[in-house]
Amino acid sequence: MTIRATPRPAPAATGSGGRRAFARRAVAALSVNGLSSVGNLMVSISVARGESLSGLGQFALAFSVYVLVIGLVRTAVTEAVLAARQAPERRAVGRGARRAAAVAVVSGVLTAATGAVLGSPYLTVVGLALPGLVVYDYVKAISIGVGGTRVAWTQECAWLCCTALSVGTVLGTGAPTVMIFAGWAASGAVLGVVAALWQRYGVLPGWGLDRRETRVAASFAAQFLVTTGSAQLALSALAATAGVAVVGALGAARTVFGPVTLLTTTLSSLIVPYLAQSRADTPRARVRAAGAVVALSVGVLLPLVLALCLLPDEVGRTVLGDNWHAARPLLPLLSVEALLAPIALVAFAGHRVQSAGARALAIGVALGPLRIATIVAGGVLFGAGGAAGALAVLALLSAACWWFSYLRLDATPVDSR
């Protein structure tokens, strides 16, 4: 099987051809991330069944760090490549891979050192694996967004097989549960490096941006940390104040919502290039395009969210073991967050495409500290239920703020943004 090393040209800017191309990539992305969902659920369920709430809290923090760094790199590096005004060339994509690796190495060293100091094997494992895992996600996002989708298919099939082998080996031999996570992380890291080399991307850390481009990347990275990323940062603060058992209960509930989270994360690699097609259109046309993506996203997620909220107790106990009793009351509140997240994501992507970094950062600065403080206060005062309720309220506030700003952005002249 031949794999393209150069990304395919971007879809046509307008017309039914562009919509058909987006639909094909959407189907491919959902299929690829369906495989990813299976692997991640396999790991999450195995850990949830084999760990106490405290151990599950450590796992949730480690996985949260993984999500945080992946999101940071996607926002600061990957989406800059995907949002290019012309289809990115192999050289530009390769330089992006090196930037992704640079961010991942710094994050990995800090995470592994923190895990060693705190005695958390989950944090140590994810820190060591982060460089390869980030490169893996970069290759997959580029392949789904503008490249050959067969690359992403190959990656995910291989990782799913390695994950299944890791789970089966650990369960069969009675090894510590953390080894399941270690096998998942290590295999993903190795596959990421192999896939990058196969595509002839750079894997050695490097930056290669001028001062202006670095400021734009830093602006969106800071925006991510104080908005979407602040939810992940809040887990660390919640563990320090309310205890890892509260984080473990949230982690158990989020294990159930694993497929929804992964589908939402996938949308970022599709939304940015799709909205970029209408960058030069009228404000009304851009809003219509964004609204269509919102309708599609919510329509895809709603049946799955409802099915998970109505999960029978027998199935829940099979999935989470004794931790089901802590997760069950949190599902309705987390479903609100799950459905509102893609709505905010579309409006944020609109800011990204229109290069409205300063405005996005201002919204993040306003919402980020509020998010962390509210989640921590809810967890300290009312336990896991309070933290979940805070997540739902903040999801509603975030979606409203992003869309209000996006509509105002489209009404604002370009040179005044």
C-alpha positions as CSV (number, residue, x, y, z in Angstrom):
1,M,0.0,0.0,0.0
2,T,1.4,3.4,-1.0
3,I,1.2,6.3,1.4
4,R,1.3,9.8,0.2
5,A,4.1,11.8,1.7
6,T,2.8,15.2,0.5
7,P,-0.6,16.5,1.8
8,R,-3.3,16.6,-0.8
9,P,-4.5,20.0,-2.0
10,A,-7.2,21.6,0.1
11,P,-10.8,21.1,-1.1
12,A,-12.4,23.6,-3.4
13,A,-13.2,26.9,-1.7
14,T,-16.9,26.9,-2.6
15,G,-19.6,24.8,-4.1
16,S,-20.8,21.3,-3.7
17,G,-17.3,19.9,-4.4
18,G,-15.9,21.4,-1.3
19,R,-18.8,20.2,0.8
20,R,-18.4,16.6,-0.6
21,A,-14.7,16.7,0.2
22,F,-15.4,17.8,3.7
23,A,-18.1,15.1,4.1
24,R,-15.6,12.5,3.0
25,R,-13.0,13.7,5.4
26,A,-15.6,13.9,8.2
27,V,-16.5,10.2,7.6
28,A,-12.9,9.2,7.6
29,A,-12.2,11.2,10.7
30,L,-15.1,9.7,12.6
31,S,-14.1,6.2,11.5
32,V,-10.4,6.7,12.5
33,N,-11.4,8.2,15.9
34,G,-13.8,5.4,16.4
35,L,-10.8,3.1,16.4
36,S,-9.1,5.5,18.8
37,S,-12.2,5.4,21.0
38,V,-12.0,1.6,21.2
39,G,-8.4,1.7,22.3
40,N,-8.8,4.4,24.8
41,L,-12.0,2.9,26.3
42,M,-10.2,-0.4,26.6
43,V,-7.5,1.3,28.7
44,S,-9.8,3.4,30.7
45,I,-12.2,0.6,31.5
46,S,-9.4,-1.7,32.5
47,V,-7.9,0.9,34.8
48,A,-11.3,1.9,36.2
49,R,-12.0,-1.7,37.1
50,G,-8.6,-2.4,38.6
51,E,-7.9,0.7,40.5
52,S,-9.3,2.4,43.6
53,L,-10.8,5.8,43.3
54,S,-7.4,7.3,44.4
55,G,-5.6,5.3,41.8
56,L,-8.2,6.2,39.2
57,G,-7.6,9.8,40.2
58,Q,-3.9,9.5,39.4
59,F,-4.8,8.0,36.0
60,A,-7.3,10.8,35.3
61,L,-4.6,13.4,36.1
62,A,-2.1,11.7,33.8
63,F,-4.6,11.4,31.0
64,S,-5.6,15.0,31.6
65,V,-1.9,16.1,31.1
66,Y,-1.9,14.1,27.8
67,V,-5.1,15.8,26.6
68,L,-3.7,19.2,27.7
69,V,-0.5,18.9,25.8
70,I,-2.1,17.5,22.7
71,G,-4.6,20.3,22.7
72,L,-1.9,22.9,23.3
73,V,0.1,21.6,20.3
74,R,-3.0,21.4,18.1
75,T,-3.9,25.0,18.9
76,A,-0.4,26.6,18.7
77,V,1.1,24.4,15.9
78,T,-1.2,22.0,14.1
79,E,-4.0,24.4,13.4
80,A,-1.6,27.0,12.1
81,V,-0.6,24.5,9.4
82,L,-4.3,23.6,8.7
83,A,-5.4,27.2,8.6
84,A,-2.9,28.1,5.9
85,R,-4.4,30.2,3.1
86,Q,-3.1,27.7,0.6
87,A,-2.6,24.0,0.9
88,P,0.5,23.4,3.1
89,E,3.6,22.0,1.3
90,R,5.6,19.1,2.7
91,R,8.3,21.4,4.0
92,A,5.8,23.5,6.0
93,V,4.2,20.3,7.4
94,G,7.6,19.0,8.3
95,R,8.6,22.2,10.1
96,G,5.3,22.0,12.0
97,A,6.2,18.4,13.2
98,R,9.5,19.7,14.6
99,R,7.7,22.5,16.5
100,A,5.2,20.0,17.9
101,A,8.1,17.8,19.0
102,A,9.8,20.8,20.7
103,V,6.7,21.6,22.8
104,A,6.2,18.0,23.6
105,V,9.8,17.4,24.9
106,V,9.6,20.4,27.3
107,S,6.2,19.3,28.5
108,G,7.3,15.7,28.8
109,V,10.4,16.5,30.9
110,L,8.3,18.6,33.3
111,T,5.6,16.0,33.6
112,A,8.0,13.1,34.2
113,A,9.9,15.0,36.8
114,T,6.6,15.9,38.6
115,G,5.6,12.3,38.6
116,A,8.9,11.2,40.1
117,V,8.6,13.8,42.9
118,L,5.0,12.9,43.7
119,G,5.5,9.2,43.3
120,S,2.9,8.9,40.6
121,P,3.8,6.2,38.1
122,Y,1.0,7.3,35.8
123,L,2.4,10.9,35.5
124,T,5.9,9.5,35.0
125,V,4.8,7.2,32.2
126,V,2.9,9.8,30.3
127,G,5.7,12.3,30.7
128,L,8.2,9.9,29.1
129,A,5.9,9.1,26.3
130,L,4.6,12.6,25.5
131,P,7.1,13.5,22.7
132,G,6.1,10.4,20.6
133,L,2.4,10.8,21.5
134,V,2.3,14.4,20.4
135,V,4.1,13.6,17.1
136,Y,1.5,10.8,16.6
137,D,-1.4,13.2,17.0
138,Y,0.2,15.8,14.7
139,V,0.6,13.2,11.9
140,K,-2.9,12.0,12.4
141,A,-4.4,15.5,12.4
142,I,-2.6,16.6,9.3
143,S,-3.6,13.4,7.5
144,I,-7.3,13.8,8.4
145,G,-7.3,17.6,7.7
146,V,-5.5,18.0,4.4
147,G,-3.4,14.8,3.7
148,G,-4.1,11.2,2.9
149,T,-6.5,9.7,5.4
150,R,-5.0,6.2,4.9
151,V,-2.1,7.3,7.0
152,A,-4.4,7.9,10.0
153,W,-6.1,4.6,9.4
154,T,-2.8,2.7,9.4
155,Q,-1.7,4.5,12.6
156,E,-4.9,3.8,14.5
157,C,-5.2,0.1,13.4
158,A,-1.6,-0.5,14.6
159,W,-2.1,1.3,17.9
160,L,-5.4,-0.5,18.6
161,C,-3.7,-3.9,18.1
162,C,-0.8,-2.9,20.4
163,T,-3.3,-1.6,23.1
164,A,-5.3,-4.8,22.9
165,L,-2.1,-6.9,23.3
166,S,-1.0,-4.8,26.3
167,V,-4.4,-5.1,28.0
168,G,-4.6,-8.9,27.3
169,T,-1.0,-9.5,28.6
170,V,-1.5,-7.5,31.8
171,L,-4.8,-9.1,32.6
172,G,-3.6,-12.5,31.8
173,T,-0.4,-12.3,33.9
174,G,-1.9,-10.3,36.8
175,A,0.7,-7.5,36.4
176,P,0.0,-4.1,38.0
177,T,-2.8,-2.1,36.3
178,V,-0.4,0.8,35.6
179,M,1.3,-1.5,33.0
180,I,-1.8,-1.3,30.8
181,F,-1.3,2.5,30.7
182,A,2.4,2.1,30.1
183,G,1.8,-0.3,27.2
184,W,-0.7,2.1,25.6
185,A,1.5,5.1,26.0
186,A,4.7,3.4,24.9
187,S,3.2,1.9,21.8
188,G,1.6,5.1,20.8
189,A,4.8,7.0,21.2
190,V,6.8,4.5,19.1
191,L,4.1,4.5,16.4
192,G,4.1,8.3,16.3
193,V,7.8,8.5,15.6
194,V,7.6,5.7,13.0
195,A,4.7,7.4,11.2
196,A,6.5,10.8,11.2
197,L,9.6,9.2,9.7
198,W,7.5,7.3,7.2
199,Q,5.9,10.6,6.0
200,R,9.4,12.2,6.0
201,Y,8.5,14.7,8.6
202,G,11.0,16.1,11.0
203,V,11.1,14.5,14.4
204,L,14.0,16.4,16.0
205,P,12.7,19.4,18.1
206,G,13.0,22.7,16.4
207,W,11.0,26.0,16.1
208,G,11.7,27.9,12.9
209,L,9.1,30.7,13.2
210,D,9.9,34.4,13.0
211,R,9.0,36.7,15.8
212,R,5.6,37.7,14.5
213,E,4.6,34.0,13.9
214,T,5.8,33.1,17.3
215,R,3.7,35.8,18.9
216,V,0.6,34.5,17.1
217,A,1.3,30.9,18.2
218,A,2.0,32.0,21.7
219,S,-1.3,34.0,21.8
220,F,-3.4,31.0,20.8
221,A,-1.4,28.7,23.1
222,A,-2.1,31.1,26.0
223,Q,-5.7,31.3,25.0
224,F,-6.0,27.5,25.0
225,L,-4.4,27.2,28.4
226,V,-6.8,29.7,30.0
227,T,-9.9,28.4,28.3
228,T,-10.2,24.8,27.2
229,G,-6.9,23.9,28.9
230,S,-8.0,25.5,32.1
231,A,-10.5,22.6,32.6
232,Q,-7.5,20.2,32.6
233,L,-5.5,22.5,34.9
234,A,-8.4,22.6,37.2
235,L,-8.1,18.9,37.8
236,S,-4.7,19.4,39.3
237,A,-6.0,22.1,41.6
238,L,-9.0,20.0,42.4
239,A,-6.8,17.0,43.4
240,A,-4.7,19.3,45.6
241,T,-7.7,20.8,47.4
242,A,-10.5,18.3,47.3
243,G,-8.5,15.1,47.0
244,V,-7.7,12.6,44.3
245,A,-10.8,10.6,45.1
246,V,-13.0,13.5,43.8
247,V,-10.9,13.5,40.6
248,G,-11.3,9.7,40.5
249,A,-15.1,10.0,40.6
250,L,-15.0,12.6,37.7
251,G,-12.5,10.3,35.9
252,A,-14.9,7.4,36.2
253,A,-17.8,9.4,34.8
254,R,-15.6,10.7,32.0
255,T,-14.6,7.2,31.2
256,V,-18.2,6.6,30.2
257,F,-18.1,9.7,28.0
258,G,-14.8,8.7,26.5
259,P,-16.2,8.3,22.9
260,V,-17.9,11.7,23.1
261,T,-14.7,13.5,24.2
262,L,-12.7,11.9,21.4
263,L,-15.2,12.7,18.8
264,T,-15.2,16.3,19.9
265,T,-11.4,16.5,19.9
266,T,-11.5,15.1,16.3
267,L,-13.7,18.0,15.1
268,S,-10.9,20.5,15.5
269,S,-8.9,19.0,12.6
270,L,-12.0,19.2,10.4
271,I,-13.6,22.5,11.5
272,V,-10.6,24.7,10.9
273,P,-9.9,23.8,7.2
274,Y,-13.7,23.8,6.5
275,L,-14.2,27.3,7.9
276,A,-11.0,28.4,6.1
277,Q,-12.8,27.8,2.8
278,S,-15.2,30.7,3.6
279,R,-12.6,33.0,5.0
280,A,-13.1,35.6,2.3
281,D,-16.9,35.2,2.1
282,T,-19.4,37.7,3.6
283,P,-20.0,37.6,7.3
284,R,-23.5,36.1,6.8
285,A,-22.0,33.3,4.7
286,R,-19.3,32.6,7.3
287,V,-21.9,32.4,10.1
288,R,-24.1,30.0,8.0
289,A,-21.1,27.8,7.5
290,A,-20.3,27.8,11.2
291,G,-23.9,27.1,12.1
292,A,-24.0,24.1,9.7
293,V,-21.0,22.6,11.5
294,V,-22.6,23.2,14.9
295,A,-25.8,21.4,13.7
296,L,-23.8,18.5,12.3
297,S,-21.7,18.2,15.5
298,V,-24.6,18.3,17.9
299,G,-26.6,15.9,15.7
300,V,-23.8,13.4,15.8
301,L,-23.2,13.7,19.5
302,L,-26.7,13.9,20.9
303,P,-27.8,10.2,20.4
304,L,-24.6,9.0,21.9
305,V,-24.8,11.3,24.9
306,L,-28.4,10.2,25.6
307,A,-27.5,6.6,25.3
308,L,-24.7,7.0,27.8
309,C,-26.9,8.9,30.3
310,L,-29.4,6.1,30.2
311,L,-26.8,3.4,30.6
312,P,-28.3,0.5,32.8
313,D,-26.7,-0.1,36.2
314,E,-25.7,-3.6,35.1
315,V,-23.7,-2.3,32.2
316,G,-22.3,0.5,34.3
317,R,-21.0,-1.9,36.9
318,T,-19.5,-4.1,34.1
319,V,-17.7,-1.1,32.7
320,L,-16.5,0.6,35.9
321,G,-16.8,-2.1,38.6
322,D,-17.2,-0.7,42.1
323,N,-16.5,2.9,40.8
324,W,-19.9,3.0,39.0
325,H,-21.7,4.1,42.1
326,A,-19.5,7.3,42.2
327,A,-19.9,8.0,38.5
328,R,-23.6,7.4,37.9
329,P,-24.9,10.6,39.5
330,L,-22.5,12.7,37.5
331,L,-23.6,11.6,34.0
332,P,-26.5,14.1,33.5
333,L,-24.3,17.1,34.4
334,L,-21.4,15.9,32.2
335,S,-23.8,15.4,29.3
336,V,-24.5,19.1,29.3
337,E,-20.8,19.9,29.0
338,A,-20.4,17.3,26.3
339,L,-23.1,18.8,24.1
340,L,-22.0,22.4,24.6
341,A,-18.3,21.8,24.0
342,P,-18.5,21.5,20.2
343,I,-20.7,24.7,20.0
344,A,-17.9,26.7,21.7
345,L,-15.3,24.9,19.6
346,V,-16.8,26.0,16.3
347,A,-16.9,29.7,17.4
348,F,-13.3,29.4,18.6
349,A,-12.2,27.9,15.3
350,G,-13.8,30.9,13.6
351,H,-11.6,33.2,15.6
352,R,-8.6,31.0,14.6
353,V,-9.4,31.2,10.9
354,Q,-9.9,34.9,11.0
355,S,-6.6,35.4,12.9
356,A,-8.4,37.1,15.8
357,G,-5.8,36.0,18.4
358,A,-6.0,39.0,20.6
359,R,-9.7,38.8,20.9
360,A,-9.5,35.0,21.6
361,L,-6.9,35.6,24.3
362,A,-9.1,38.3,25.9
363,I,-12.0,35.9,26.2
364,G,-9.7,33.2,27.6
365,V,-8.2,35.6,30.2
366,A,-11.8,36.4,31.4
367,L,-13.1,32.8,31.5
368,G,-10.0,30.8,32.5
369,P,-9.5,31.9,36.1
370,L,-13.3,31.8,36.6
371,R,-13.3,28.2,35.3
372,I,-10.6,27.0,37.7
373,A,-12.0,28.8,40.7
374,T,-15.5,27.6,40.1
375,I,-14.6,23.9,39.6
376,V,-12.3,23.9,42.7
377,A,-15.0,25.7,44.8
378,G,-17.7,23.2,43.6
379,G,-15.4,20.3,44.4
380,V,-14.4,21.5,47.8
381,L,-17.9,22.4,48.9
382,F,-20.0,19.7,47.3
383,G,-17.6,17.0,46.2
384,A,-17.6,15.4,42.8
385,G,-21.2,16.5,42.1
386,G,-20.3,20.1,42.7
387,A,-17.4,19.9,40.4
388,A,-19.5,18.3,37.7
389,G,-22.2,21.0,38.1
390,A,-19.5,23.7,37.8
391,L,-18.4,22.1,34.5
392,A,-21.9,22.3,33.1
393,V,-22.5,25.9,34.1
394,L,-19.1,27.0,32.7
395,A,-19.7,25.1,29.4
396,L,-22.9,27.1,28.9
397,L,-21.1,30.4,29.7
398,S,-18.2,29.5,27.5
399,A,-20.4,28.7,24.5
400,A,-22.4,31.9,24.9
401,C,-19.2,34.1,25.2
402,W,-17.5,32.6,22.2
403,W,-20.5,32.9,19.9
404,F,-21.3,36.5,21.0
405,S,-17.7,37.4,20.2
406,Y,-17.8,35.5,16.9
407,L,-20.9,37.3,15.7
408,R,-19.4,40.6,16.7
409,L,-16.1,39.6,15.0
410,D,-17.9,39.1,11.7
411,A,-19.5,42.6,12.1
412,T,-16.1,44.2,12.7
413,P,-13.9,45.5,9.9
414,V,-10.8,43.4,9.4
415,D,-8.3,46.1,10.2
416,S,-9.9,46.8,13.6
417,R,-9.7,43.3,15.0
